[in-house]
């Protein structure tokens, strides 16, 4: 499990690209904690949402060991 301090880390410290970061910020997501708490149904309706970005988000969560927990929260 990821430490709470890691959930508050900015995306730039996690090595993700600037385009991903900018798109995330336009959707109100600034760190892993924001991603973990997001309402996926609302996120998908956001005008900035794309499935390409979402796939990158899932990859990031997987790299950080958070994918399973994210999926469970969305059930």
C-alpha positions in Angstrom: 0.0 0.0 0.0 1.2 3.5 -0.8 2.0 5.9 2.1 -0.4 8.8 2.6 2.4 11.2 1.9 2.8 9.7 -1.6 -0.9 10.3 -2.2 -0.2 14.0 -1.8 2.8 14.1 -4.1 2.3 16.2 -7.3 2.2 14.4 -10.6 5.5 16.0 -11.7 7.3 14.3 -8.9 6.0 10.9 -10.2 7.6 11.5 -13.6 4.4 11.8 -15.7 4.3 14.1 -18.8 3.3 17.7 -18.8 0.3 17.0 -21.1 -1.1 14.4 -18.7 -0.5 16.9 -15.8 -2.2 19.8 -17.5 -5.2 17.7 -18.5 -5.5 16.3 -15.0 -5.4 19.8 -13.5 -8.1 21.0 -15.8 -10.3 18.2 -14.4 -9.4 19.2 -10.8 -6.9 16.4 -10.2 -3.6 17.5 -8.7 -2.2 14.3 -7.0 -2.7 10.6 -6.5 -5.1 11.3 -3.6 -7.3 13.3 -5.9 -7.4 10.4 -8.3 -8.2 7.9 -5.6 -11.1 10.0 -4.4 -12.6 10.9 -7.8 -16.1 10.1 -8.8 -15.4 8.2 -12.1 -18.9 8.8 -13.5 -18.5 12.6 -13.1 -15.0 12.5 -14.4 -16.0 10.8 -17.6 -18.5 13.6 -18.2 -15.9 16.3 -17.8 -15.2 18.1 -21.1 -11.4 17.5 -20.7 -11.8 13.7 -20.2 -10.4 11.3 -22.8 -10.0 7.6 -22.7 -6.4 8.0 -23.8 -5.8 10.1 -20.7 -7.7 7.6 -18.6 -5.6 4.7 -19.8 -2.5 6.7 -18.8 -4.1 7.4 -15.4 -4.7 3.6 -14.9 -1.0 2.9 -15.9 0.1 5.5 -13.3 -2.1 3.9 -10.6 -0.7 0.5 -11.5 2.9 1.7 -11.3 2.1 3.2 -7.8 0.5 0.0 -6.6 -3.0 1.7 -6.4 -4.9 0.2 -9.3 -6.7 -2.5 -7.4 -7.7 -0.1 -4.6 -8.9 2.4 -7.2 -11.0 -0.3 -8.9 -12.5 -1.4 -5.6 -13.5 2.1 -4.6 -15.3 2.5 -7.9 -17.6 -0.5 -7.3 
